Amino acid sequence: MKNILAKIYIHPFTYIVLFLALITGLFKELCVFLFIIIVHELGHIIGGIIYKWKIEKVVIMPFGGITIFHELINRPMKEEFMILIMGPLFQFINYLIFKDMTPYFNYYNYGLFIFNFLPIYPLDGYKLWSIFLNKFIPFKKTMRIMLIISMLSLTIFIKKDVIYLVILLLLFNGIISEFKNIDNIYNRFLLERHLFSFHFRKRKRINNVNNMYKDCLHIIGNKTEKEVLNDKFKKH
């Protein structure tokens, strides 16, 4: 637990919001909201521990948290889904226990639950839809589709409110950074397939190395994916 506590990072914007809450008399309400966020992230952390995923960092922000894992991209999607769903599950259990604690506890729970399931990077809704699409669409295309959906979804929540605008700016910056990083993420995905042996049950025949799926082994043209990837990385 000490190791996990050392990996908790409080985003600077959270300190600013805490200060504003203190001087406006909303400090207690914000603490309740942050408590809900921490319990939610605890669910992801426990899920990660169960499946032995390495936790890199837990970022706490005033609109939610992010648990970042340092893991192979090719870990089974079943594990990814279970770790993902543990956050909302812990939040729901927390709601059942403390729903009569304060008048605004329920309101914050509903708000965070709905917001967190929006298809916006890096929220749980984005990850959930990514897992679903990855079953039918190649991994690289899924990343592009979901980031476009994220950008379009952000436009719905534009309001003339400073806090909202700052949150949208943070999310927008994350989406742009992820867009720029698609090729690097996909190359890492391919390199893992080259370096390690994965025993996926599903098999797919594809015509291009850029059309590989998660949780599948491939025949690319007339070669196995191992043969194609060996050729690709030998050139580099």
Beta strands, then each sheet from edge to edge (+ up, - down):
strand 1: 8-10
strand 2: 55-61
strand 3: 64-69
strand 4: 202-206
strand 5: 216-220
strand 6: 223-224
sheet 1: 1+ 2+ 3-
sheet 2: 4+ 5+ 6-
end
